[in-house]
Amino acid sequence: MRTWDNYKEHVRETDPVIARDIDEIESLAKIVSVMIDKRNAMGISQRELAKMCGIPQSSVARIEAHRITPNLDTLLKILHQLNLEISIVPVSK
């Protein structure tokens, strides 16, 4: 394996369970990255965002550091305050 992408592709071809886990992690990482970018673009701190959402600042920090996976309710609270929304679309294979 030469690159991380090569390795992920190899795993996806050989182990469907781990492939699903990789896909879920990458999807969440994309969402969190957009959240961080939007929060920074708005010029607000984690503490300010947390106050706007009614959640602890430590929760925002752990979500942004990928140490916890937010539940849907928390995710929607954060996205709402950032003027973002989730769209459900068919997966293209």
Buried (B, 14 or more C-beta within 10 A) or exposed (E): EEEEEEEBBEBBEEEEEEBEEBEEEEEBEEBBEEBBEBBEEEEBEBEBBBBBBEBEBEBBBBBBEEEEEBEEEBBBBBBEBBEBEEEEEEEEE
